[in-house]
Amino acid sequence: MFVAANRFRVIPEHAPAFEQAWLTRESHLHELPGFLSFHLLRGPAMEDHVLYSSMTLWASREAFEAWTRSEQFRRAHAGAGESKPMTLGPPQFEGFEVLQTLTPGGPA
């Protein structure tokens, strides 16, 4: 499995609009083979930003990379960055190979 995450430092007064944009968008993720799940996470609020992360779980790194080259990716990201900046800088991408998974039923 592969975890793809982006961290966003959102300007506090733009946090409601940032959340609304994510919660009402068409992601097209479910259309891609290997997509397992998506999570939008809200983290701590600092003086100058609120930390958010988008986290997607994929069957493999190859499935994630196929998403980044897909028409669905282009549609999901169309218009990104065209509006007034809501964040302090660009998102920070982090990718992780899953080495171990534990579930209530035991190792997966």
Rosetta blueprint (number, residue, H / E / L):
1 M L
2 F E
3 V E
4 A E
5 A E
6 N E
7 R E
8 F E
9 R E
10 V E
11 I L
12 P H
13 E H
14 H H
15 A H
16 P H
17 A H
18 F H
19 E H
20 Q H
21 A H
22 W H
23 L H
24 T L
25 R L
26 E L
27 S L
28 H L
29 L H
30 H H
31 E H
32 L L
33 P L
34 G L
35 F E
36 L E
37 S E
38 F E
39 H E
40 L E
41 L E
42 R E
43 G E
44 P E
45 A E
46 M L
47 E L
48 D L
49 H L
50 V E
51 L E
52 Y E
53 S E
54 S E
55 M E
56 T E
57 L E
58 W E
59 A L
60 S L
61 R H
62 E H
63 A H
64 F H
65 E H
66 A H
67 W H
68 T H
69 R L
70 S L
71 E H
72 Q H
73 F H
74 R H
75 R H
76 A H
77 H L
78 A L
79 G L
80 A L
81 G L
82 E L
83 S L
84 K L
85 P L
86 M L
87 T E
88 L L
89 G L
90 P L
91 P L
92 Q E
93 F E
94 E E
95 G E
96 F E
97 E E
98 V L
99 L L
100 Q L
101 T L
102 L E
103 T E
104 P L
105 G L
106 G E
107 P E
108 A L
